[in-house]
Amino acid sequence: MLLTIACEGPGAEDLSYLLHKSPFKVQRFPLAFGQAVVFYPEYSAERVCAALMLDVDPLALARDQRRALGLPDYVSDRPYSSSSFMSVALARVFGSALGGRCPQRPEAVGRLLDLTVEAAMLPCRRESDREVLTSIFAHLGCEAVLTPAEADSASAEWCGVPYFNLRVRARTTLTDLLKRLYVLLPVSDGRKHYYIGRDEVEKLLRHGEGWLTELPEREFVARRYLRRAAQLVKLALERLDDGQGGAEEEPQDEAGTPIEVSEKASLDKRRMAAILAALARSGASSVIDLGCGEGRLLSRLARAKEFQRVAGLDVSLKTLERAQKRLTRIFRRLPDKVTLLHGSVVYLDERLRGYDAAVCQEVVEHLEPHRLPVFAQILFGEMRPKTVAVTTPNREWNVKFANLPANGLRHADHRFEFSRAEFAQWAETTARRHGYRVELDELGELDDQLGRPTLMGIFAS
């Protein structure tokens, strides 16, 4: 089986440093199932291509099973199909790149590169699997193409498995691309050659950090990666639902409200903890999450005993369906006190009235700037909850993100982002106009010049 990684354009020579493999010699690495060979078919200032070839010993692999052997143990696609063996090899041979380590050129780790990966003989048994795989890569900002692999017709008929060559092109960091390949190569096959245990959940969450949580097909990915082991799939999805990847839950009081968040907690968890703390202080018993997304905050609101009535509003029906799945998975069924509403924050809806508190977590930046007055009028002028929590990115902090171009926004769907001064002016003007007072705060790591990455305003009437 063969996988190649090519880099073109400025920074192409960084590829060999990031992979931590010399381009001037062939290198071999012993593996439990055979050996891996790394070499460079191309190396120039404009284009560098590294190849990872696996030589799997099918007889040794079969004999290692410690059981009676049959024909399928000796005659199978394992020695030549790119699947879980390739993921193991990636971790073993390119471990530094996978972990984002490059002592010789540390500045190259976060650099966006024009990368092309080709994996030969990928098993994709159903057309629906191929559609999901290309959809996943597209969602991750990659261009993926699957083309039928040429194979001996008799062998193809015997095993009944169509094989495809995968070509993925993306402008991204090498670490991010390798993490996605590590997870998605065995997902395409749906089978693994080794025992699946709880440690595989940790690997999935670790390599899926930063992209798997937001993936619409994450349930499909978890199910296939964990070889449909129901309890492990459930555990992985719960961990993804309750936080960002493998992070542990923050401490909670008896009502289920977070009472302390460590400095290492993810920004998303800090944000939700701050919102929940503000709502608890307000004494609200009913809360509506405007722009609830896939229900991460809703699941926490539903667990908190002080909130007797909880609602989530979102403009996307598909997103609401995913929120319902998440809540059903956590609570066995949709809790009686939770209502999901399809609608928009810029259109008045009588169903939105009557809540003690409202949350707009990372919502306003998705609106066109000229719609902000309408949004404010509906929320503060018509709905008039006693407490409103608003969070939004701090644009000044964006220079800290190596992957963002100059003056870039944090998400492709953001229409604008506030600076600290702009948010303070908008919040204070809005509060004064509608008879509220506002308390401004910032969340996340502090930079003396840039402030913190998230801005928050707690409005009270």
DOKOL-428672 format. One record per residue (C-alpha): residue in one letter; x, y, z. Coordinates in nm, 4 decimals. Layout:
<sites>
{"A", {X, Y, Z}},
...
</sites>
This chain:
<sites>
{"M", {0.0000, 0.0000, 0.0000}},
{"L", {0.1228, 0.3471, -0.0845}},
{"L", {0.0524, 0.7005, 0.0406}},
{"T", {0.2219, 1.0120, -0.0951}},
{"I", {0.2259, 1.3660, 0.0455}},
{"A", {0.3243, 1.6461, -0.1916}},
{"C", {0.3815, 2.0143, -0.1176}},
{"E", {0.4026, 2.2781, -0.3888}},
{"G", {0.4968, 2.6435, -0.3959}},
{"P", {0.6580, 2.8566, -0.1242}},
{"G", {0.7579, 2.6510, 0.1767}},
{"A", {0.7698, 2.3216, -0.0140}},
{"E", {1.1041, 2.2304, 0.1399}},
{"D", {0.9469, 2.2599, 0.4856}},
{"L", {0.7736, 1.9276, 0.4212}},
{"S", {1.0857, 1.7191, 0.4819}},
{"Y", {1.1579, 1.9066, 0.8056}},
{"L", {0.7996, 1.8678, 0.9266}},
{"L", {0.8010, 1.4954, 0.8474}},
{"H", {1.1424, 1.4702, 1.0176}},
{"K", {1.2671, 1.2429, 0.7406}},
{"S", {1.5711, 1.3035, 0.5203}},
{"P", {1.4925, 1.3394, 0.1479}},
{"F", {1.8367, 1.2038, 0.0525}},
{"K", {1.8024, 0.8421, 0.1604}},
{"V", {1.5540, 0.5573, 0.1788}},
{"Q", {1.4497, 0.4866, 0.5380}},
{"R", {1.2900, 0.1700, 0.6753}},
{"F", {1.0899, 0.1244, 0.9944}},
{"P", {0.9878, -0.2134, 1.1430}},
{"L", {0.6204, -0.2524, 1.2316}},
{"A", {0.4327, -0.5329, 1.4056}},
{"F", {0.2746, -0.6333, 1.0746}},
{"G", {0.5674, -0.5729, 0.8369}},
{"Q", {0.7776, -0.2696, 0.7559}},
{"A", {0.7319, 0.0897, 0.6407}},
{"V", {0.9561, 0.2543, 0.3831}},
{"V", {0.9885, 0.6322, 0.3386}},
{"F", {1.1467, 0.7893, 0.0300}},
{"Y", {1.1140, 1.1059, -0.1785}},
{"P", {1.0276, 1.0559, -0.5464}},
{"E", {1.0485, 1.4350, -0.5979}},
{"Y", {1.2527, 1.7001, -0.4228}},
{"S", {1.3018, 2.0554, -0.5484}},
{"A", {1.2506, 2.4120, -0.4290}},
{"E", {0.9099, 2.4196, -0.6037}},
{"R", {0.7758, 2.0729, -0.5210}},
{"V", {0.8537, 1.8079, -0.2607}},
{"C", {0.6831, 1.4690, -0.2551}},
{"A", {0.7281, 1.2128, 0.0232}},
{"A", {0.6099, 0.8529, -0.0123}},
{"L", {0.5140, 0.6093, 0.2625}},
{"M", {0.5034, 0.2493, 0.1419}},
{"L", {0.3919, -0.0397, 0.3621}},
{"D", {0.5094, -0.3948, 0.3079}},
{"V", {0.2688, -0.6121, 0.5080}},
{"D", {0.3497, -0.9778, 0.5719}},
{"P", {0.0106, -1.1531, 0.5406}},
{"L", {0.1363, -1.4887, 0.6660}},
{"A", {0.2924, -1.3433, 0.9795}},
{"L", {-0.0231, -1.1404, 1.0344}},
{"A", {-0.2446, -1.4471, 1.0036}},
{"R", {-0.0281, -1.6619, 1.2297}},
{"D", {-0.0297, -1.3910, 1.4961}},
{"Q", {-0.4042, -1.4427, 1.5482}},
{"R", {-0.3382, -1.7534, 1.7670}},
{"R", {-0.6287, -1.9486, 1.6258}},
{"A", {-0.7036, -2.1988, 1.3549}},
{"L", {-0.6311, -2.0474, 1.0162}},
{"G", {-0.8543, -2.0580, 0.7140}},
{"L", {-0.8340, -1.9406, 0.3547}},
{"P", {-0.9554, -1.5822, 0.4307}},
{"D", {-0.6637, -1.5389, 0.6728}},
{"Y", {-0.4135, -1.6033, 0.3944}},
{"V", {-0.6061, -1.4491, 0.1039}},
{"S", {-0.7387, -1.1026, 0.1887}},
{"D", {-0.7009, -0.7391, 0.0927}},
{"R", {-0.5133, -0.6433, 0.4114}},
{"P", {-0.1620, -0.6440, 0.2568}},
{"Y", {-0.2432, -0.3887, -0.0122}},
{"S", {-0.5501, -0.1822, 0.0890}},
{"S", {-0.4934, 0.1534, 0.2584}},
{"S", {-0.6884, 0.1359, 0.5836}},
{"S", {-0.6078, 0.0992, 0.9526}},
{"F", {-0.2563, -0.0309, 0.8792}},
{"M", {-0.1790, 0.3008, 0.7125}},
{"S", {-0.3055, 0.4956, 1.0161}},
{"V", {-0.0770, 0.2938, 1.2424}},
{"A", {0.2150, 0.3644, 1.0090}},
{"L", {0.1381, 0.7375, 1.0024}},
{"A", {0.1518, 0.7510, 1.3816}},
{"R", {0.4675, 0.5403, 1.3987}},
{"V", {0.6674, 0.6979, 1.1149}},
{"F", {0.5362, 1.0566, 1.1078}},
{"G", {0.4645, 1.0911, 1.4802}},
{"S", {0.6418, 1.4282, 1.5124}},
{"A", {0.4386, 1.5812, 1.2308}},
{"L", {0.1171, 1.4297, 1.3665}},
{"G", {0.1898, 1.5816, 1.7070}},
{"G", {0.2811, 1.9232, 1.5655}},
{"R", {0.6512, 1.9079, 1.6611}},
{"C", {0.9383, 2.0375, 1.4462}},
{"P", {1.2451, 2.1390, 1.6500}},
{"Q", {1.4440, 2.2475, 1.3424}},
{"R", {1.1733, 2.4752, 1.1978}},
{"P", {0.9081, 2.5329, 1.4687}},
{"E", {0.7622, 2.8261, 1.2763}},
{"A", {0.6638, 2.5870, 0.9957}},
{"V", {0.4261, 2.3836, 1.2151}},
{"G", {0.1443, 2.6372, 1.1905}},
{"R", {0.2154, 2.7440, 0.8332}},
{"L", {-0.0508, 2.6898, 0.5675}},
{"L", {0.0857, 2.4731, 0.2872}},
{"D", {-0.0528, 2.3652, -0.0497}},
{"L", {-0.0684, 1.9907, 0.0130}},
{"T", {-0.1804, 1.6971, -0.1998}},
{"V", {-0.2204, 1.3494, -0.0525}},
{"E", {-0.2798, 1.0382, -0.2593}},
{"A", {-0.3682, 0.7034, -0.1035}},
{"A", {-0.3840, 0.3974, -0.3264}},
{"M", {-0.6392, 0.1178, -0.3042}},
{"L", {-0.8847, 0.2585, -0.0512}},
{"P", {-1.1666, 0.0090, 0.0245}},
{"C", {-1.5063, 0.1777, -0.0179}},
{"R", {-1.7730, -0.0901, -0.0181}},
{"R", {-2.0813, 0.1225, -0.0834}},
{"E", {-2.1494, 0.4249, -0.2957}},
{"S", {-2.3013, 0.5951, 0.0086}},
{"D", {-1.9678, 0.5518, 0.1919}},
{"R", {-1.7867, 0.7258, -0.0907}},
{"E", {-2.0358, 1.0121, -0.0874}},
{"V", {-2.0000, 1.0570, 0.2890}},
{"L", {-1.6203, 1.0468, 0.2689}},
{"T", {-1.6000, 1.3179, 0.0019}},
{"S", {-1.8608, 1.5217, 0.1931}},
{"I", {-1.6505, 1.5023, 0.5107}},
{"F", {-1.3384, 1.6250, 0.3327}},
{"A", {-1.5386, 1.9047, 0.1663}},
{"H", {-1.6729, 2.0133, 0.5060}},
{"L", {-1.3121, 2.0295, 0.6274}},
{"G", {-1.2153, 2.2584, 0.3404}},
{"C", {-1.0427, 1.9888, 0.1342}},
{"E", {-1.0974, 1.8865, -0.2265}},
{"A", {-1.1291, 1.5069, -0.2356}},
{"V", {-1.1607, 1.2870, -0.5445}},
{"L", {-1.2114, 0.9097, -0.5494}},
{"T", {-1.1251, 0.7333, -0.8746}},
{"P", {-1.1694, 0.3593, -0.9371}},
{"A", {-0.8463, 0.1674, -0.8893}},
{"E", {-0.7363, -0.0755, -1.1548}},
{"A", {-0.7338, -0.4284, -1.0164}},
{"D", {-0.7313, -0.7827, -1.1381}},
{"S", {-1.0916, -0.8523, -1.2412}},
{"A", {-1.0905, -1.2044, -1.0996}},
{"S", {-0.9698, -1.0824, -0.7604}},
{"A", {-1.2235, -0.8022, -0.7538}},
{"E", {-1.5032, -1.0466, -0.8263}},
{"W", {-1.3789, -1.2874, -0.5570}},
{"C", {-1.3600, -1.0335, -0.2755}},
{"G", {-1.6505, -0.8192, -0.3893}},
{"V", {-1.4915, -0.4934, -0.2672}},
{"P", {-1.4512, -0.1943, -0.4982}},
{"Y", {-1.1220, -0.0087, -0.4494}},
{"F", {-1.0613, 0.3571, -0.5122}},
{"N", {-0.7590, 0.5826, -0.5192}},
{"L", {-0.8047, 0.8866, -0.2973}},
{"R", {-0.6642, 1.2255, -0.3875}},
{"V", {-0.7010, 1.5089, -0.1338}},
{"R", {-0.5905, 1.8654, -0.1969}},
{"A", {-0.5993, 2.1363, 0.0684}},
{"R", {-0.4311, 2.4508, 0.1870}},
{"T", {-0.3786, 2.3657, 0.5496}},
{"T", {-0.1153, 2.2703, 0.8032}},
{"L", {0.0496, 1.9319, 0.7684}},
{"T", {-0.0500, 1.8355, 1.1232}},
{"D", {-0.4192, 1.9047, 1.0599}},
{"L", {-0.4191, 1.7044, 0.7377}},
{"L", {-0.2401, 1.4062, 0.8946}},
{"K", {-0.4831, 1.4004, 1.1882}},
{"R", {-0.7770, 1.3847, 0.9497}},
{"L", {-0.6165, 1.1090, 0.7456}},
{"Y", {-0.5350, 0.9116, 1.0608}},
{"V", {-0.9060, 0.9001, 1.1479}},
{"L", {-1.0656, 0.8872, 0.8041}},
{"L", {-0.8571, 0.6163, 0.6345}},
{"P", {-0.9965, 0.3364, 0.8566}},
{"V", {-1.3394, 0.5044, 0.8475}},
{"S", {-1.3532, 0.4527, 0.4707}},
{"D", {-1.3023, 0.0797, 0.5225}},
{"G", {-1.5164, 0.0363, 0.8336}},
{"R", {-1.2854, -0.2395, 0.9581}},
{"K", {-0.9778, -0.2472, 1.1774}},
{"H", {-0.7076, -0.5101, 1.1976}},
{"Y", {-0.6578, -0.4812, 1.5735}},
{"Y", {-0.8514, -0.4939, 1.8990}},
{"I", {-1.0785, -0.1978, 1.9687}},
{"G", {-1.0760, -0.0813, 2.3310}},
{"R", {-1.1328, 0.2314, 2.5353}},
{"D", {-0.7929, 0.3703, 2.4350}},
{"E", {-0.9236, 0.3966, 2.0776}},
{"V", {-1.1820, 0.6479, 2.2026}},
{"E", {-0.8975, 0.8589, 2.3395}},
{"K", {-0.7127, 0.8381, 2.0071}},
{"L", {-1.0253, 0.9405, 1.8173}},
{"L", {-1.0834, 1.2421, 2.0422}},
{"R", {-0.7173, 1.3417, 2.0405}},
{"H", {-0.6762, 1.3294, 1.6638}},
{"G", {-1.0261, 1.4680, 1.6080}},
{"E", {-0.9654, 1.7720, 1.8274}},
{"G", {-1.0506, 2.0947, 1.6510}},
{"W", {-1.2513, 1.9416, 1.3652}},
{"L", {-1.4506, 1.6330, 1.4634}},
{"T", {-1.6768, 1.8124, 1.7116}},
{"E", {-1.8130, 2.0431, 1.4405}},
{"L", {-1.8433, 1.7721, 1.1754}},
{"P", {-2.2054, 1.6905, 1.0763}},
{"E", {-2.0999, 1.3311, 1.0019}},
{"R", {-1.9197, 1.2794, 1.3351}},
{"E", {-2.1599, 1.0007, 1.4402}},
{"F", {-2.0786, 0.8124, 1.1185}},
{"V", {-1.7069, 0.8697, 1.1794}},
{"A", {-1.7226, 0.7484, 1.5410}},
{"R", {-1.9245, 0.4397, 1.4479}},
{"R", {-1.6906, 0.3354, 1.1690}},
{"Y", {-1.3673, 0.4242, 1.3470}},
{"L", {-1.4692, 0.2251, 1.6545}},
{"R", {-1.5898, -0.0676, 1.4449}},
{"R", {-1.9517, -0.0241, 1.5581}},
{"A", {-1.8702, -0.1095, 1.9219}},
{"A", {-2.1898, 0.0380, 2.0651}},
{"Q", {-2.0638, 0.1266, 2.4128}},
{"L", {-1.7447, 0.2860, 2.2825}},
{"V", {-1.9349, 0.4812, 2.0156}},
{"K", {-2.1754, 0.6075, 2.2806}},
{"L", {-1.8859, 0.7109, 2.5050}},
{"A", {-1.7092, 0.8946, 2.2227}},
{"L", {-2.0229, 1.0841, 2.1195}},
{"E", {-2.1014, 1.1807, 2.4780}},
{"R", {-1.7485, 1.3113, 2.5228}},
{"L", {-1.7828, 1.5108, 2.2008}},
{"D", {-2.1246, 1.6426, 2.3056}},
{"D", {-2.0270, 1.7465, 2.6557}},
{"G", {-1.7098, 1.9304, 2.5677}},
{"Q", {-1.4435, 1.9924, 2.3104}},
{"G", {-1.2840, 1.6556, 2.2422}},
{"G", {-1.1289, 1.4714, 2.5309}},
{"A", {-1.1358, 1.7494, 2.7906}},
{"E", {-1.2758, 1.6556, 3.1274}},
{"E", {-1.5901, 1.8171, 3.2651}},
{"E", {-1.5379, 2.1152, 3.4946}},
{"P", {-1.6478, 2.0794, 3.8605}},
{"Q", {-2.0178, 2.1452, 3.9203}},
{"D", {-2.2310, 2.2266, 4.2197}},
{"E", {-2.5354, 2.0234, 4.3230}},
{"A", {-2.7512, 2.2061, 4.0688}},
{"G", {-2.5172, 2.1089, 3.7873}},
{"T", {-2.3766, 2.4601, 3.7426}},
{"P", {-1.9990, 2.4852, 3.6869}},
{"I", {-1.8310, 2.6435, 3.9884}},
{"E", {-1.4682, 2.6467, 3.8753}},
{"V", {-1.2889, 2.6333, 3.5435}},
{"S", {-0.9172, 2.5600, 3.5261}},
{"E", {-0.6830, 2.7773, 3.3210}},
{"K", {-0.6364, 2.4879, 3.0795}},
{"A", {-1.0059, 2.4507, 3.0030}},
{"S", {-1.0995, 2.5126, 2.6396}},
{"L", {-1.2295, 2.8543, 2.5426}},
{"D", {-1.5662, 2.7025, 2.4525}},
{"K", {-1.6041, 2.5517, 2.7992}},
{"R", {-1.4972, 2.8763, 2.9677}},
{"R", {-1.7551, 3.0615, 2.7641}},
{"M", {-2.0372, 2.8251, 2.8594}},
{"A", {-1.9258, 2.8250, 3.2226}},
{"A", {-1.9339, 3.2066, 3.2321}},
{"I", {-2.2799, 3.2144, 3.0738}},
{"L", {-2.4186, 2.9540, 3.3154}},
{"A", {-2.2707, 3.1412, 3.6127}},
{"A", {-2.4307, 3.4686, 3.4968}},
{"L", {-2.7689, 3.3013, 3.4477}},
{"A", {-2.7471, 3.1399, 3.7905}},
{"R", {-2.6729, 3.4800, 3.9511}},
{"S", {-2.9700, 3.6351, 3.7740}},
{"G", {-3.2165, 3.3926, 3.9353}},
{"A", {-3.3727, 3.3053, 3.5979}},
{"S", {-3.5928, 2.9962, 3.5868}},
{"S", {-3.6550, 2.9996, 3.2109}},
{"V", {-3.3905, 3.0452, 2.9408}},
{"I", {-3.3908, 3.0596, 2.5615}},
{"D", {-3.0724, 2.9953, 2.3647}},
{"L", {-3.0928, 3.2034, 2.0459}},
{"G", {-2.8832, 3.0396, 1.7755}},
{"C", {-2.8526, 2.7205, 1.9794}},
{"G", {-2.6616, 2.5303, 1.7109}},
{"E", {-2.6218, 2.1615, 1.7873}},
{"G", {-2.7217, 2.1957, 2.1509}},
{"R", {-2.3991, 2.2000, 2.3535}},
{"L", {-2.5203, 2.4767, 2.5827}},
{"L", {-2.8748, 2.3379, 2.5768}},
{"S", {-2.7544, 2.0083, 2.7216}},
{"R", {-2.6004, 2.1937, 3.0144}},
{"L", {-2.9056, 2.4111, 3.0652}},
{"A", {-3.1216, 2.0970, 3.0643}},
{"R", {-2.9052, 1.9406, 3.3359}},
{"A", {-2.9198, 2.2479, 3.5609}},
{"K", {-3.2038, 2.2078, 3.8120}},
{"E", {-3.2617, 2.5830, 3.8574}},
{"F", {-3.3898, 2.6171, 3.5002}},
{"Q", {-3.7470, 2.4899, 3.4794}},
{"R", {-3.8036, 2.5813, 3.1137}},
{"V", {-3.5418, 2.5791, 2.8382}},
{"A", {-3.5737, 2.6536, 2.4651}},
{"G", {-3.3350, 2.6565, 2.1723}},
{"L", {-3.3869, 2.8533, 1.8507}},
{"D", {-3.1940, 2.8035, 1.5283}},
{"V", {-3.2438, 2.8973, 1.1642}},
{"S", {-3.1242, 2.5568, 1.0381}},
{"L", {-3.3573, 2.2578, 1.0572}},
{"K", {-3.0684, 2.0158, 1.0104}},
{"T", {-2.8845, 2.1756, 1.3000}},
{"L", {-3.1942, 2.1448, 1.5185}},
{"E", {-3.2204, 1.7780, 1.4255}},
{"R", {-2.8627, 1.7281, 1.5419}},
{"A", {-2.9405, 1.9156, 1.8637}},
{"Q", {-3.2363, 1.6837, 1.9235}},
{"K", {-3.0167, 1.3786, 1.8598}},
{"R", {-2.7582, 1.5066, 2.1068}},
{"L", {-3.0158, 1.5703, 2.3787}},
{"T", {-3.1862, 1.2372, 2.3165}},
{"R", {-2.8534, 1.0579, 2.3324}},
{"I", {-2.7619, 1.2222, 2.6641}},
{"F", {-3.1024, 1.2064, 2.8356}},
{"R", {-3.2440, 0.8964, 2.6575}},
{"R", {-3.5251, 1.1200, 2.5270}},
{"L", {-3.5841, 1.4905, 2.4752}},
{"P", {-3.6375, 1.6351, 2.8267}},
{"D", {-3.9879, 1.7638, 2.8900}},
{"K", {-3.8585, 2.1056, 2.9877}},
{"V", {-3.6717, 2.1546, 2.6569}},
{"T", {-3.8351, 2.2985, 2.3439}},
{"L", {-3.6624, 2.3309, 2.0065}},
{"L", {-3.7816, 2.6123, 1.7803}},
{"H", {-3.7129, 2.6762, 1.4132}},
{"G", {-3.6755, 3.0468, 1.3459}},
{"S", {-3.4468, 3.3468, 1.3121}},
{"V", {-3.3232, 3.6061, 1.5605}},
{"V", {-3.4053, 3.8853, 1.3136}},
{"Y", {-3.7777, 3.8040, 1.2861}},
{"L", {-4.0261, 3.8645, 1.5660}},
{"D", {-4.1867, 3.5423, 1.6855}},
{"E", {-4.4446, 3.5286, 1.9648}},
{"R", {-4.2947, 3.1981, 2.0808}},
{"L", {-3.9845, 3.3879, 2.1916}},
{"R", {-4.1617, 3.5947, 2.4551}},
{"G", {-4.1912, 3.5107, 2.8234}},
{"Y", {-3.8399, 3.3874, 2.9070}},
{"D", {-3.6503, 3.5226, 3.2071}},
{"A", {-3.3168, 3.5066, 3.0258}},
{"A", {-3.1813, 3.4822, 2.6735}},
{"V", {-2.8405, 3.3733, 2.5452}},
{"C", {-2.6734, 3.4786, 2.2208}},
{"Q", {-2.3528, 3.2769, 2.2251}},
{"E", {-2.1335, 3.3561, 1.9215}},
{"V", {-2.4363, 3.4665, 1.7170}},
{"V", {-2.4174, 3.8383, 1.6358}},
{"E", {-2.1065, 3.8010, 1.4185}},
{"H", {-2.3100, 3.5803, 1.1810}},
{"L", {-2.5504, 3.8696, 1.1092}},
{"E", {-2.5011, 4.1355, 0.8457}},
{"P", {-2.4057, 4.4595, 1.0279}},
{"H", {-2.7116, 4.6427, 0.8967}},
{"R", {-2.9344, 4.3828, 1.0697}},
{"L", {-2.7953, 4.4497, 1.4168}},
{"P", {-3.0535, 4.7222, 1.4995}},
{"V", {-3.3384, 4.4851, 1.4019}},
{"F", {-3.1834, 4.2066, 1.6113}},
{"A", {-3.1480, 4.4424, 1.9097}},
{"Q", {-3.5065, 4.5683, 1.8758}},
{"I", {-3.6489, 4.2147, 1.8693}},
{"L", {-3.4368, 4.0909, 2.1587}},
{"F", {-3.4334, 4.3919, 2.3898}},
{"G", {-3.7401, 4.5790, 2.2695}},
{"E", {-3.9930, 4.2991, 2.2034}},
{"M", {-3.8811, 3.9853, 2.3875}},
{"R", {-3.7475, 4.1851, 2.6854}},
{"P", {-3.5981, 3.9087, 2.9005}},
{"K", {-3.4660, 4.0331, 3.2359}},
{"T", {-3.1179, 3.9010, 3.1577}},
{"V", {-2.9345, 3.8654, 2.8259}},
{"A", {-2.5888, 3.7091, 2.7811}},
{"V", {-2.4081, 3.7958, 2.4575}},
{"T", {-2.0648, 3.6605, 2.3574}},
{"T", {-1.8704, 3.7316, 2.0395}},
{"P", {-1.5101, 3.7036, 1.9134}},
{"N", {-1.2575, 3.9794, 1.9803}},
{"R", {-1.1265, 4.0737, 1.6369}},
{"E", {-0.8038, 4.2156, 1.7797}},
{"W", {-0.7057, 3.8690, 1.9020}},
{"N", {-0.7095, 3.7229, 1.5492}},
{"V", {-0.3433, 3.8100, 1.4884}},
{"K", {-0.2634, 3.5305, 1.7371}},
{"F", {-0.4015, 3.2677, 1.4959}},
{"A", {-0.1234, 3.1675, 1.2575}},
{"N", {-0.3672, 3.0171, 1.0051}},
{"L", {-0.5656, 3.3403, 0.9571}},
{"P", {-0.4638, 3.5839, 0.6831}},
{"A", {-0.4219, 3.9509, 0.7709}},
{"N", {-0.7584, 4.1056, 0.8645}},
{"G", {-0.9212, 3.7623, 0.8311}},
{"L", {-1.2233, 3.6480, 1.0304}},
{"R", {-1.2317, 3.3345, 1.2446}},
{"H", {-1.5034, 3.1585, 1.0468}},
{"A", {-1.6126, 3.1670, 0.6840}},
{"D", {-1.9713, 3.2460, 0.7901}},
{"H", {-1.8782, 3.5496, 1.0019}},
{"R", {-2.0011, 3.8732, 0.8469}},
{"F", {-1.7946, 4.0950, 1.0781}},
{"E", {-1.6212, 4.0836, 1.4163}},
{"F", {-1.6104, 4.3481, 1.6890}},
{"S", {-1.2998, 4.5035, 1.8348}},
{"R", {-1.3159, 4.5626, 2.2109}},
{"A", {-1.4003, 4.9301, 2.1686}},
{"E", {-1.6636, 4.8589, 1.9024}},
{"F", {-1.8343, 4.5953, 2.1161}},
{"A", {-1.8351, 4.8244, 2.4202}},
{"Q", {-1.9915, 5.1049, 2.2156}},
{"W", {-2.2575, 4.8754, 2.0639}},
{"A", {-2.3432, 4.7139, 2.3983}},
{"E", {-2.3658, 5.0403, 2.5921}},
{"T", {-2.5687, 5.2141, 2.3203}},
{"T", {-2.8067, 4.9180, 2.2901}},
{"A", {-2.8502, 4.8910, 2.6678}},
{"R", {-2.9202, 5.2639, 2.7073}},
{"R", {-3.1684, 5.2681, 2.4182}},
{"H", {-3.3759, 4.9782, 2.5563}},
{"G", {-3.3586, 5.0468, 2.9283}},
{"Y", {-3.0932, 4.7908, 3.0270}},
{"R", {-2.7630, 4.8165, 3.2070}},
{"V", {-2.4686, 4.6138, 3.0793}},
{"E", {-2.1631, 4.4593, 3.2420}},
{"L", {-1.8750, 4.3973, 3.0016}},
{"D", {-1.6217, 4.1182, 3.0418}},
{"E", {-1.3634, 3.9209, 2.8433}},
{"L", {-1.2926, 3.5468, 2.8454}},
{"G", {-0.9861, 3.3378, 2.7722}},
{"E", {-0.6124, 3.3894, 2.7836}},
{"L", {-0.5042, 3.7481, 2.8522}},
{"D", {-0.2718, 3.9380, 2.6199}},
{"D", {-0.1620, 4.2780, 2.7530}},
{"Q", {-0.2024, 4.4386, 2.4109}},
{"L", {-0.4906, 4.2429, 2.2580}},
{"G", {-0.7105, 4.1592, 2.5568}},
{"R", {-0.8818, 3.8185, 2.5592}},
{"P", {-1.0221, 3.6181, 2.2634}},
{"T", {-1.3923, 3.6383, 2.3593}},
{"L", {-1.5993, 3.9439, 2.4481}},
{"M", {-1.9049, 3.9111, 2.6733}},
{"G", {-2.1843, 4.1436, 2.7738}},
{"I", {-2.4381, 4.0632, 3.0493}},
{"F", {-2.7452, 4.2849, 3.0082}},
{"A", {-2.9930, 4.3294, 3.2943}},
{"S", {-3.3183, 4.5263, 3.3015}},
</sites>
